Amino acid sequence: MRKTLMAAMAAAVVAGALASPPAEAKTFRWAFQGDAQALDPHSLNETFTLGLLGNVYEGLIRRDPELKIEPALAESWEIVEPTRWRFHLRKGVKFHNGNDFTADDVLFTAARTRADGSDLKTRLAGVTDIVKVDDHTVDFVTDAPNPILHYEWATWYIMDKEWAEANNAGSPTDVTGGKENFATRNTNGTGPFMLVSRETDVKTVLKPYDAWWDAANKKHNLTEVVFTPIGSDSTRVAALLSGEIDMMYPVPVQDMNRLEGDANTSVLAGPELRTIFLGMDQELDELQYSNVKGKNPFKDKRVREAFYRAVDVNAIQKKIMRGLSEPSAIMISPFLFSRSAEFKRLEHDPEMSKKLLAEAGYPNGFEVGMDCPNNRYVNDEKICQAVVAMLAKVGVKVDLLAQPKAQYFAKILRPKRDTSFYLLGWTPGSFDSWNVLYNIIATPADDGRGKFNVGGYSNARIDELTTQVLSETDATKRDAMIHEAFKLLDEDRGYIPLHQQGLAWGKRSNVELAQRADNQFMLYYVNVK
């Protein structure tokens, strides 16, 4: 996995995927290990959900197979003042129901994104005002210069104001609160595909949108797309081998050779930008799930370091991931931060772990509950089981609760935050360190800062640096700030980074597609021969 990012991503684009589509069009059937949590584009900041919806909805920008920014609903943009960006919207764009796309839809979407229940408030961080210049021009005013304002907007999807308000979907679906509205199960985007039918956790059917604004550059030959969530690894592999489906991911690492050895299937493998890590509740004065009463062991840095040193990430890489991972020392892919090589992981040292626990007042360890998804990341439950076994060797008894991602996210995410110790993964939507600092590391606040800082880690200096990083335009100074922030987090043992997982997609030999390093699947590039 030690490749340059651009080379790795370029290699992941299947030969012929960008060629002109064949004349004969096809039905394409594919599977993932779980389903999208909702069809509301502002309900959950989760890669698979946003990736699926990115075939139906669109942002002002989009990302190509190598993650380069391209114009989408905005055909161009410019910085007219240091704190004012102007976006020129594409004319003639129609939503799937025939409504016109205008500046009013952008303003409506911005207000909806900032409303209670939205999980994407971070998309507009630092934006103080949004001004309609005319029907196809919008200004975004920021509180300070922001060189990465639009970096995350490929997954900030624009909704039709008229459609949403007519269907009482003016507010976003609240996944953690279990609240639904019309947009939970229905869509009206501007993208290349439109929804035909939806059976949650069973089947979702899409068809091409013939009036798509970019239809002249169509790169697929599909007439129908059928998505089926298949949670069982063995069932997913069997469905691909039998030809029941045309593509699936993730491929279980233990089945990669089997698929490669079959004449009708192959595996696309490459580095992913997602970091898998362990988090600990450092906010509450007493853990919700522990036999320690009256205090929180994780507030003690020695306990956090003891957990860190108890986890053998190299054993996880070898035995569970079978080499399809790269141990991580910080909370971002090394491809995305120029100074990442300056960080080193703490060495695995069970004896030091025991010593630290004893010094902290837990010579015999303690008990703690752990939350883990079982259908979200590559071998997520197996990783958690390994962590449980490793912590047992230093005297810590872990009660593991592994659940499907729908129940898992509803349990651990704010505002519920019902967890003491957990596994999570994160791909920064901007492919930049600020995203990680703001969402995962910064002190949680009502404005969306620290939304995914489930454990409540807090460091005032990192908060200051996070704000400064967003507006710093000098790359060297900016990298120095990011380095300082990650260094402080490392010294605090605020999180336990594990690894960047690898991508493994399986496909039939008659399928051409493009694999992106952020693990988002673009139907727009699929051809079935």
C-alpha positions as CSV (number, residue, x, y, z in Angstrom):
1,M,0.0,0.0,0.0
2,R,3.0,2.3,0.0
3,K,2.2,4.1,-3.3
4,T,1.8,7.7,-4.1
5,L,-1.8,8.7,-3.8
6,M,-2.3,9.7,-7.4
7,A,-0.5,6.6,-8.8
8,A,-2.6,4.4,-6.5
9,M,-5.8,6.0,-7.6
10,A,-4.9,6.0,-11.3
11,A,-4.1,2.3,-11.1
12,A,-7.5,1.7,-9.5
13,V,-9.3,2.9,-12.6
14,V,-10.1,-0.2,-14.6
15,A,-8.8,-0.2,-18.2
16,G,-11.6,0.8,-20.5
17,A,-13.8,2.4,-17.9
18,L,-13.4,5.8,-19.4
19,A,-13.9,4.6,-23.0
20,S,-17.0,5.2,-25.0
21,P,-19.9,3.0,-23.7
22,P,-20.9,0.0,-25.9
23,A,-24.1,0.3,-27.8
24,E,-25.9,-2.5,-26.0
25,A,-27.1,-1.3,-22.6
26,K,-27.5,-3.6,-19.6
27,T,-29.0,-4.1,-16.1
28,F,-26.3,-3.9,-13.4
29,R,-26.7,-5.7,-10.1
30,W,-24.4,-5.0,-7.2
31,A,-24.2,-5.5,-3.4
32,F,-22.7,-4.0,-0.3
33,Q,-22.5,-5.3,3.2
34,G,-25.2,-2.9,4.4
35,D,-27.8,-0.5,3.2
36,A,-27.9,3.3,3.1
37,Q,-29.4,4.6,6.3
38,A,-31.8,6.9,4.6
39,L,-32.2,8.6,1.2
40,D,-32.2,12.0,2.8
41,P,-29.0,13.6,1.6
42,H,-28.4,15.6,4.8
43,S,-29.2,12.9,7.4
44,L,-25.9,11.0,7.8
45,N,-22.3,12.0,7.1
46,E,-21.4,8.4,6.2
47,T,-19.4,7.4,3.1
48,F,-21.6,4.6,1.8
49,T,-24.9,6.5,2.2
50,L,-23.4,9.6,0.6
51,G,-21.8,7.6,-2.2
52,L,-25.0,5.9,-3.1
53,L,-26.9,9.2,-3.1
54,G,-24.2,10.8,-5.2
55,N,-25.6,8.9,-8.1
56,V,-29.0,10.6,-7.6
57,Y,-28.2,14.0,-6.1
58,E,-25.4,16.4,-7.1
59,G,-23.3,19.1,-5.4
60,L,-22.0,22.3,-6.8
61,I,-18.8,20.4,-7.5
62,R,-18.0,16.8,-8.1
63,R,-14.9,14.6,-7.9
64,D,-13.5,12.5,-10.8
65,P,-12.0,9.0,-10.4
66,E,-8.7,10.5,-9.2
67,L,-10.6,12.8,-6.8
68,K,-9.9,16.0,-8.7
69,I,-12.5,18.7,-8.4
70,E,-14.8,19.2,-11.4
71,P,-17.6,21.7,-12.0
72,A,-21.1,20.2,-11.5
73,L,-24.2,22.2,-10.6
74,A,-21.8,25.2,-10.5
75,E,-20.1,25.6,-13.8
76,S,-17.5,28.0,-12.4
77,W,-16.5,29.9,-9.3
78,E,-14.2,32.7,-8.2
79,I,-13.0,34.5,-5.1
80,V,-14.3,38.1,-5.5
81,E,-13.1,39.2,-2.1
82,P,-10.9,37.5,0.5
83,T,-14.0,36.4,2.4
84,R,-16.5,36.1,-0.5
85,W,-16.7,33.3,-3.0
86,R,-19.0,33.6,-6.0
87,F,-20.5,30.5,-7.7
88,H,-22.0,30.7,-11.1
89,L,-24.8,28.0,-11.4
90,R,-25.4,25.9,-14.4
91,K,-28.4,27.0,-16.4
92,G,-31.0,24.6,-17.9
93,V,-30.6,22.0,-15.2
94,K,-33.8,20.1,-14.3
95,F,-34.6,18.0,-11.2
96,H,-35.9,14.6,-11.8
97,N,-39.5,15.8,-11.5
98,G,-38.9,18.5,-14.1
99,N,-38.5,21.5,-11.7
100,D,-35.8,24.1,-12.6
101,F,-32.6,24.3,-10.6
102,T,-31.9,27.8,-9.4
103,A,-30.2,29.8,-6.7
104,D,-33.2,29.4,-4.4
105,D,-32.5,25.7,-4.2
106,V,-28.9,26.4,-3.0
107,L,-30.1,28.8,-0.3
108,F,-32.8,26.4,0.8
109,T,-30.3,23.5,0.9
110,A,-27.9,25.6,3.0
111,A,-30.6,26.4,5.5
112,R,-31.7,22.7,5.6
113,T,-28.1,21.6,6.1
114,R,-27.8,23.9,9.1
115,A,-31.1,22.7,10.7
116,D,-31.5,20.4,13.7
117,G,-31.2,16.8,12.6
118,S,-28.7,17.5,9.9
119,D,-25.4,15.5,10.1
120,L,-23.6,17.7,7.5
121,K,-23.4,21.1,9.2
122,T,-19.6,20.9,8.7
123,R,-20.1,21.5,5.0
124,L,-20.7,25.1,5.7
125,A,-18.3,25.7,8.6
126,G,-17.1,29.3,8.7
127,V,-19.8,30.5,6.3
128,T,-21.5,33.6,7.8
129,D,-23.9,34.5,4.9
130,I,-25.2,33.1,1.6
131,V,-26.4,35.7,-0.8
132,K,-28.5,35.3,-3.9
133,V,-27.0,37.6,-6.6
134,D,-29.4,36.4,-9.2
135,D,-31.2,33.2,-10.2
136,H,-27.9,31.6,-11.2
137,T,-25.3,33.3,-9.0
138,V,-24.7,32.7,-5.3
139,D,-22.1,34.3,-3.0
140,F,-20.8,32.5,0.1
141,V,-19.4,34.9,2.7
142,T,-17.0,33.5,5.3
143,D,-15.8,34.8,8.6
144,A,-12.1,34.6,7.4
145,P,-10.3,33.6,4.2
146,N,-11.0,29.9,3.5
147,P,-8.9,28.2,0.9
148,I,-10.8,24.9,1.1
149,L,-14.4,26.2,1.3
150,H,-15.7,23.9,-1.5
151,Y,-13.5,20.9,-0.9
152,E,-16.3,18.9,0.8
153,W,-19.1,20.1,-1.5
154,A,-19.0,17.0,-3.8
155,T,-21.1,15.3,-1.1
156,W,-23.1,18.4,-0.2
157,Y,-26.1,17.6,-2.3
158,I,-28.6,20.2,-3.5
159,M,-32.3,19.6,-3.0
160,D,-35.3,21.0,-4.8
161,K,-36.9,23.6,-2.5
162,E,-40.3,23.4,-4.2
163,W,-40.4,19.5,-4.0
164,A,-39.1,19.4,-0.4
165,E,-41.5,22.0,0.9
166,A,-44.5,20.5,-0.9
167,N,-43.8,17.1,0.7
168,N,-43.1,18.5,4.2
169,A,-39.4,17.6,4.0
170,G,-38.1,21.0,4.7
171,S,-36.2,19.7,7.7
172,P,-33.6,16.9,7.5
173,T,-34.3,13.3,8.6
174,D,-32.8,12.8,12.1
175,V,-31.2,9.4,12.0
176,T,-30.1,9.3,15.6
177,G,-33.6,10.5,16.7
178,G,-35.4,7.9,14.6
179,K,-37.5,10.6,12.9
180,E,-38.5,10.3,9.2
181,N,-40.1,12.5,6.5
182,F,-40.8,12.1,2.8
183,A,-37.1,12.5,1.9
184,T,-36.2,9.5,4.0
185,R,-37.5,7.1,1.3
186,N,-38.0,9.3,-1.7
187,T,-35.6,11.3,-3.9
188,N,-35.6,14.2,-6.4
189,G,-32.1,15.0,-7.5
190,T,-30.4,16.3,-10.6
191,G,-28.0,13.4,-11.0
192,P,-27.4,10.8,-13.7
193,F,-29.7,8.2,-12.0
194,M,-33.2,8.5,-10.5
195,L,-35.0,6.3,-8.0
196,V,-37.5,3.7,-9.3
197,S,-38.2,1.8,-6.1
198,R,-36.9,1.4,-2.6
199,E,-37.3,-1.5,0.0
200,T,-35.0,-0.6,2.9
201,D,-32.5,-3.4,3.7
202,V,-33.9,-5.4,0.7
203,K,-33.5,-3.7,-2.7
204,T,-33.1,-0.3,-4.3
205,V,-33.7,0.1,-8.0
206,L,-32.4,3.1,-10.1
207,K,-32.7,4.0,-13.8
208,P,-30.8,6.6,-15.9
209,Y,-32.2,10.1,-15.9
210,D,-32.4,10.8,-19.6
211,A,-32.7,14.6,-19.1
212,W,-29.4,14.8,-17.1
213,W,-27.5,18.0,-17.9
214,D,-24.3,16.0,-18.7
215,A,-25.9,13.3,-20.7
216,A,-23.8,14.2,-23.7
217,N,-20.7,13.0,-21.8
218,K,-22.4,9.8,-20.5
219,K,-19.8,7.2,-19.6
220,H,-22.0,4.2,-18.7
221,N,-24.3,1.9,-20.7
222,L,-26.8,1.0,-18.0
223,T,-30.5,0.8,-18.4
224,E,-31.2,-0.3,-14.8
225,V,-29.3,-0.6,-11.6
226,V,-30.4,-3.0,-8.8
227,F,-28.7,-2.6,-5.4
228,T,-29.0,-5.4,-2.8
229,P,-27.5,-5.2,0.7
230,I,-25.9,-8.6,1.6
231,G,-24.6,-8.7,5.1
232,S,-23.1,-12.2,4.9
233,D,-19.5,-12.3,3.5
234,S,-19.9,-15.8,2.2
235,T,-23.3,-15.1,0.6
236,R,-21.9,-12.0,-1.1
237,V,-19.0,-13.9,-2.5
238,A,-21.2,-16.8,-3.7
239,A,-23.6,-14.3,-5.4
240,L,-20.7,-12.8,-7.4
241,L,-19.2,-16.2,-8.3
242,S,-22.6,-17.5,-9.5
243,G,-23.3,-14.4,-11.6
244,E,-26.3,-13.4,-9.5
245,I,-24.6,-10.0,-9.0
246,D,-22.1,-8.2,-11.2
247,M,-20.1,-6.4,-8.5
248,M,-19.8,-6.3,-4.7
249,Y,-17.7,-4.9,-1.9
250,P,-16.0,-5.3,0.3
251,V,-14.4,-8.5,-0.6
252,P,-13.5,-10.5,2.5
253,V,-9.7,-10.6,2.6
254,Q,-9.8,-14.4,3.0
255,D,-11.7,-14.7,-0.3
256,M,-9.6,-12.5,-2.5
257,N,-7.5,-15.3,-4.0
258,R,-10.6,-17.4,-4.6
259,L,-12.2,-14.6,-6.7
260,E,-8.9,-13.9,-8.5
261,G,-8.6,-17.6,-9.3
262,D,-12.0,-17.8,-11.0
263,A,-12.0,-17.0,-14.7
264,N,-15.2,-15.0,-14.5
265,T,-14.3,-12.7,-11.5
266,S,-11.5,-10.4,-10.3
267,V,-10.6,-8.2,-7.4
268,L,-9.7,-4.5,-7.5
269,A,-7.5,-3.7,-4.5
270,G,-5.9,-0.5,-3.5
271,P,-5.3,1.9,-0.6
272,E,-8.3,3.7,1.0
273,L,-8.2,7.1,2.6
274,R,-10.2,5.8,5.7
275,T,-8.6,5.6,9.1
276,I,-10.0,3.0,11.5
277,F,-9.5,4.0,15.2
278,L,-10.6,3.4,18.8
279,G,-12.3,6.1,20.8
280,M,-12.8,6.4,24.6
281,D,-15.3,8.4,26.6
282,Q,-13.3,11.2,28.2
283,E,-16.3,13.5,28.8
284,L,-18.5,11.9,31.5
285,D,-17.4,11.8,35.1
286,E,-18.5,8.2,35.3
287,L,-18.5,5.7,32.4
288,Q,-21.9,4.4,31.4
289,Y,-20.6,0.9,30.9
290,S,-18.0,-0.1,33.5
291,N,-17.7,-1.6,36.9
292,V,-15.7,1.5,38.0
293,K,-18.1,3.7,39.9
294,G,-17.7,7.4,40.8
295,K,-15.0,8.2,38.3
296,N,-14.0,7.7,34.6
297,P,-10.8,5.7,34.1
298,F,-10.4,7.2,30.6
299,K,-9.9,10.7,32.0
300,D,-6.4,9.4,33.1
301,K,-3.9,9.6,30.3
302,R,-2.1,6.5,31.8
303,V,-5.2,4.4,31.2
304,R,-5.5,5.7,27.6
305,E,-1.9,4.8,26.9
306,A,-2.3,1.4,28.5
307,F,-5.1,0.6,26.1
308,Y,-3.0,1.9,23.2
309,R,0.0,-0.2,24.1
310,A,-2.2,-3.3,24.7
311,V,-3.4,-3.3,21.1
312,D,-1.1,-5.2,18.7
313,V,-1.9,-3.5,15.4
314,N,0.7,-5.6,13.5
315,A,-1.1,-8.7,14.6
316,I,-4.4,-7.3,13.3
317,Q,-2.7,-6.4,10.0
318,K,-1.3,-9.9,9.6
319,K,-4.0,-12.2,11.0
320,I,-7.2,-10.3,10.5
321,M,-6.6,-8.0,7.6
322,R,-4.2,-10.4,5.9
323,G,-2.0,-7.5,4.8
324,L,-4.8,-5.4,3.4
325,S,-4.2,-2.5,5.9
326,E,-1.4,-0.1,6.8
327,P,-0.9,0.6,10.5
328,S,-1.4,4.3,11.3
329,A,0.3,6.6,13.8
330,I,-2.1,9.6,13.3
331,M,-5.8,10.1,12.5
332,I,-5.4,10.7,8.8
333,S,-4.1,8.8,5.8
334,P,-0.4,9.5,5.2
335,F,-1.3,10.3,1.6
336,L,-3.2,13.4,2.9
337,F,-0.7,15.1,5.1
338,S,2.8,15.9,4.0
339,R,4.4,15.6,7.4
340,S,2.8,12.3,8.4
341,A,6.1,10.4,8.3
342,E,7.2,12.4,11.4
343,F,4.8,10.4,13.6
344,K,5.4,7.0,14.9
345,R,3.0,4.6,16.7
346,L,3.6,3.7,20.3
347,E,5.1,0.2,20.5
348,H,2.9,-2.7,21.5
349,D,4.0,-3.4,25.1
350,P,1.6,-5.4,27.3
351,E,3.9,-5.2,30.3
352,M,4.1,-1.4,30.1
353,S,0.3,-1.5,29.7
354,K,-0.1,-3.4,33.0
355,K,2.3,-1.0,34.7
356,L,0.4,2.0,33.6
357,L,-2.9,0.5,34.7
358,A,-1.4,-0.2,38.1
359,E,0.0,3.3,38.4
360,A,-3.5,4.7,37.6
361,G,-5.0,2.6,40.4
362,Y,-6.2,-0.4,38.4
363,P,-3.7,-3.2,39.2
364,N,-6.3,-5.8,38.3
365,G,-7.7,-3.9,35.4
366,F,-11.4,-3.1,35.2
367,E,-14.5,-3.9,33.1
368,V,-15.8,-1.7,30.2
369,G,-18.4,-2.0,27.5
370,M,-17.4,-1.6,23.8
371,D,-19.5,-0.8,20.8
372,C,-18.6,-1.9,17.3
373,P,-20.4,-2.2,13.9
374,N,-20.5,-5.5,12.2
375,N,-21.3,-4.5,8.7
376,R,-19.6,-1.2,8.1
377,Y,-15.8,-1.5,7.8
378,V,-13.5,-4.3,6.6
379,N,-13.6,-7.0,9.2
380,D,-14.9,-4.5,11.8
381,E,-16.3,-7.1,14.3
382,K,-13.2,-9.3,14.0
383,I,-11.0,-6.3,14.8
384,C,-13.1,-5.6,17.8
385,Q,-12.9,-9.2,19.0
386,A,-9.1,-9.1,18.6
387,V,-9.0,-5.9,20.7
388,V,-11.1,-7.6,23.4
389,A,-8.6,-10.5,23.5
390,M,-5.6,-8.2,23.6
391,L,-7.0,-6.1,26.5
392,A,-7.9,-9.2,28.4
393,K,-4.2,-10.1,28.5
394,V,-3.5,-6.9,30.5
395,G,-6.4,-7.4,32.9
396,V,-9.2,-5.4,31.2
397,K,-12.4,-7.2,30.6
398,V,-14.4,-5.9,27.6
399,D,-18.1,-6.6,27.1
400,L,-18.4,-6.3,23.3
401,L,-21.7,-5.2,21.6
402,A,-21.4,-5.6,17.8
403,Q,-24.4,-4.4,15.8
404,P,-25.5,-3.6,12.2
405,K,-24.5,0.0,11.4
406,A,-28.0,1.4,11.5
407,Q,-28.3,0.4,15.2
408,Y,-24.7,1.1,15.9
409,F,-24.6,4.7,14.6
410,A,-28.0,5.5,16.2
411,K,-26.5,4.4,19.6
412,I,-23.1,6.0,19.6
413,L,-23.5,9.3,17.7
414,R,-24.5,12.6,19.2
415,P,-26.8,13.6,20.7
416,K,-27.4,10.1,22.2
417,R,-23.7,9.2,22.6
418,D,-24.5,6.0,24.4
419,T,-21.0,4.4,24.5
420,S,-17.9,4.2,26.7
421,F,-15.4,2.6,24.2
422,Y,-15.9,2.2,20.5
423,L,-14.5,1.6,17.0
424,L,-15.0,4.1,14.2
425,G,-13.7,4.9,10.8
426,W,-13.3,8.2,9.1
427,T,-12.5,9.5,5.6
428,P,-12.1,13.2,5.5
429,G,-14.6,14.5,2.9
430,S,-12.3,17.4,1.9
431,F,-9.2,15.0,1.8
432,D,-7.6,17.5,4.1
433,S,-6.6,17.5,7.8
434,W,-8.9,20.3,8.8
435,N,-11.9,18.0,8.3
436,V,-10.4,15.5,10.8
437,L,-9.6,18.2,13.3
438,Y,-13.0,19.8,13.1
439,N,-15.2,16.7,13.0
440,I,-13.3,14.1,15.1
441,I,-10.8,16.0,17.4
442,A,-12.2,19.4,18.2
443,T,-14.3,19.9,21.4
444,P,-17.9,19.2,20.6
445,A,-20.1,22.4,20.2
446,D,-23.6,23.2,19.1
447,D,-22.4,24.6,15.7
448,G,-21.4,21.1,14.5
449,R,-17.8,21.3,15.6
450,G,-16.7,17.9,17.1
451,K,-19.9,16.3,15.8
452,F,-18.2,12.9,15.5
453,N,-16.0,13.4,18.6
454,V,-18.1,10.7,20.3
455,G,-15.7,10.4,23.3
456,G,-15.7,14.1,24.1
457,Y,-11.9,14.5,23.9
458,S,-11.0,18.2,24.4
459,N,-7.8,20.3,24.1
460,A,-8.2,24.1,24.0
461,R,-5.0,24.6,21.9
462,I,-6.2,22.1,19.3
463,D,-9.4,24.0,19.1
464,E,-7.5,27.2,18.4
465,L,-5.4,25.5,15.8
466,T,-8.5,24.0,14.1
467,T,-9.9,27.5,13.6
468,Q,-6.6,28.8,12.3
469,V,-6.0,26.0,9.9
470,L,-9.3,26.7,8.1
471,S,-8.2,30.2,7.2
472,E,-4.4,29.9,6.7
473,T,-3.4,30.2,3.1
474,D,0.3,29.7,3.5
475,A,0.9,25.9,3.0
476,T,4.0,25.7,5.2
477,K,2.4,27.6,8.1
478,R,-0.7,25.6,7.7
479,D,1.1,22.3,7.8
480,A,3.0,23.4,10.9
481,M,-0.3,24.1,12.6
482,I,-1.7,20.7,11.6
483,H,1.5,19.0,12.8
484,E,1.2,20.7,16.2
485,A,-2.4,19.7,16.6
486,F,-1.7,16.0,15.7
487,K,1.3,16.1,18.0
488,L,-0.8,17.3,20.9
489,L,-3.4,14.6,20.3
490,D,-0.7,12.0,20.1
491,E,0.9,13.2,23.4
492,D,-2.6,13.2,25.0
493,R,-3.3,9.6,23.7
494,G,-6.7,11.1,22.8
495,Y,-7.5,8.3,20.3
496,I,-6.0,5.0,19.4
497,P,-5.4,5.0,15.6
498,L,-5.3,1.5,14.1
499,H,-4.9,1.5,10.4
500,Q,-5.9,2.7,7.0
501,Q,-7.9,-0.2,5.6
502,G,-7.5,-1.3,2.0
503,L,-10.1,-1.3,-0.7
504,A,-11.2,-4.7,-2.1
505,W,-14.0,-4.7,-4.7
506,G,-15.0,-7.8,-6.6
507,K,-16.5,-7.8,-10.1
508,R,-17.5,-10.0,-13.0
509,S,-15.0,-10.0,-15.9
510,N,-17.5,-8.4,-18.2
511,V,-17.8,-5.3,-16.0
512,E,-15.7,-2.1,-16.4
513,L,-15.8,0.5,-13.6
514,A,-13.7,3.0,-11.7
515,Q,-12.5,2.6,-8.2
516,R,-12.0,5.7,-6.1
517,A,-9.7,5.9,-3.1
518,D,-12.5,7.3,-0.9
519,N,-14.5,4.1,-1.5
520,Q,-17.4,5.9,-3.2
521,F,-18.9,4.0,-6.1
522,M,-19.8,5.9,-9.2
523,L,-22.4,4.2,-11.4
524,Y,-21.8,6.8,-13.9
525,Y,-18.6,5.0,-14.9
526,V,-20.0,1.4,-15.1
527,N,-20.1,-0.5,-18.4
528,V,-21.4,-4.1,-18.7
529,K,-20.2,-5.9,-21.8
